[in-house]
Amino acid sequence: MAAFEDKFRNSMSSKVALLNRITHYIVNRKGKQMRPMFVFLVAKLAGEGAINERTYRGASVIELIHTATLVHDDVVDDSNKRRGFFSINALWKNKIAVLVGDYLLSKGLLLSIDHGDFDLLRIISVAVREMSEGELLQMEKARRLDITEEVYYEIIRQKTATLIAACCAMGACSVQPDNAALIEKMRAFGEYVGMAFQIKDDLFDYSDEAIGKPTGIDIKEQKMTLPLIYALNQADEKERKWLINSVKNHNTDKKRVREVIQYVKAHGGIAHTETQMHAYQAKALSILEDFPDSPYKTSLRQIVDYVIERTI
């Protein structure tokens, strides 16, 4: 990770002083860095402990493009904070934030093209397409609040799981480019982890613990998450109307939001969601069982467990 930090920082460099100032700000406020970790650990698992320059480039491309999407997301959401710090658009305004996102995206693409890593570029390009589709699908459905469980899974697969799937496919592809079955296997592993990760995120909305986001924020933003979808599907016509009316028209009323949360808890929304999350965790862990024991396998198992046990 230390070697990656240097390579990642260099991959962002520009002749424009303003850009360098902004990218320096971004690098110094990085998050958990789970995505590059997935690239390296899967590469070591697939390459029997060996990684190469392609692995570093793959991790850098993922992080560049992931960062670009976060910068753009903050503009779309009109968000002034990211991980407790001011967002790029809060400090430098929307126009600069959009251009910085575009710049990071192009740097990611060129890093692959300049080294002929077209197989890695295909993996990340599919992920970017799916992330955009997932966001738009969620926006389309949020207007009518008519999301089924199947549509919900498709939204979170595209919005969140596809990028972690790309990390794992990227790691395998960087060391075993000709092993299509292995690359697909690790892509599926990443997708299952990503699904569990997002479902855990949705559970935070119903948690009383001190976490990174306030309780009830998804309801306030009219986001249809699994606990609410399940409760809606169990409700009779009268309760269903009350729930939909609460989310659509009373989402800023703290008392009403608390009542919705209590209703969801009382009608099995949390229990059902936790069951689904553990099912995805089990699917991910079962893929790892096909590999011999190693420090990389142990670390990947620990990350899978962390994904559902985390409190932030």
Rosetta blueprint (number, residue, H / E / L):
1 M L
2 A H
3 A H
4 F H
5 E H
6 D H
7 K H
8 F H
9 R H
10 N H
11 S H
12 M L
13 S L
14 S L
15 K L
16 V L
17 A H
18 L H
19 L H
20 N H
21 R H
22 I H
23 T H
24 H H
25 Y H
26 I H
27 V H
28 N L
29 R L
30 K L
31 G L
32 K L
33 Q L
34 M H
35 R H
36 P H
37 M H
38 F H
39 V H
40 F H
41 L H
42 V H
43 A H
44 K H
45 L H
46 A H
47 G L
48 E L
49 G L
50 A L
51 I L
52 N L
53 E H
54 R H
55 T H
56 Y H
57 R H
58 G H
59 A H
60 S H
61 V H
62 I H
63 E H
64 L H
65 I H
66 H H
67 T H
68 A H
69 T H
70 L H
71 V H
72 H H
73 D H
74 D H
75 V H
76 V H
77 D L
78 D L
79 S L
80 N L
81 K E
82 R E
83 R L
84 G L
85 F E
86 F E
87 S L
88 I H
89 N H
90 A H
91 L H
92 W H
93 K H
94 N H
95 K H
96 I H
97 A H
98 V H
99 L H
100 V H
101 G H
102 D H
103 Y H
104 L H
105 L H
106 S H
107 K H
108 G H
109 L H
110 L H
111 L H
112 S H
113 I H
114 D H
115 H L
116 G L
117 D L
118 F H
119 D H
120 L H
121 L H
122 R H
123 I H
124 I H
125 S H
126 V H
127 A H
128 V H
129 R H
130 E H
131 M H
132 S H
133 E H
134 G H
135 E H
136 L H
137 L H
138 Q H
139 M H
140 E H
141 K H
142 A H
143 R L
144 R L
145 L L
146 D L
147 I L
148 T L
149 E H
150 E H
151 V H
152 Y H
153 Y H
154 E H
155 I H
156 I H
157 R H
158 Q H
159 K H
160 T H
161 A H
162 T H
163 L H
164 I H
165 A H
166 A H
167 C H
168 C H
169 A H
170 M H
171 G H
172 A H
173 C H
174 S H
175 V H
176 Q L
177 P L
178 D L
179 N L
180 A H
181 A H
182 L H
183 I H
184 E H
185 K H
186 M H
187 R H
188 A H
189 F H
190 G H
191 E H
192 Y H
193 V H
194 G H
195 M H
196 A H
197 F H
198 Q H
199 I H
200 K H
201 D H
202 D H
203 L H
204 F H
205 D H
206 Y H
207 S L
208 D L
209 E L
210 A L
211 I L
212 G L
213 K L
214 P L
215 T L
216 G L
217 I H
218 D H
219 I H
220 K H
221 E L
222 Q L
223 K L
224 M L
225 T L
226 L H
227 P H
228 L H
229 I H
230 Y H
231 A H
232 L H
233 N H
234 Q H
235 A L
236 D L
237 E H
238 K H
239 E H
240 R H
241 K H
242 W H
243 L H
244 I H
245 N H
246 S H
247 V H
248 K H
249 N H
250 H L
251 N L
252 T L
253 D L
254 K H
255 K H
256 R H
257 V H
258 R H
259 E H
260 V H
261 I H
262 Q H
263 Y H
264 V H
265 K H
266 A H
267 H L
268 G L
269 G H
270 I H
271 A H
272 H H
273 T H
274 E H
275 T H
276 Q H
277 M H
278 H H
279 A H
280 Y H
281 Q H
282 A H
283 K H
284 A H
285 L H
286 S H
287 I H
288 L H
289 E L
290 D L
291 F L
292 P L
293 D L
294 S L
295 P H
296 Y H
297 K H
298 T H
299 S H
300 L H
301 R H
302 Q H
303 I H
304 V H
305 D H
306 Y H
307 V H
308 I H
309 E H
310 R L
311 T L
312 I L
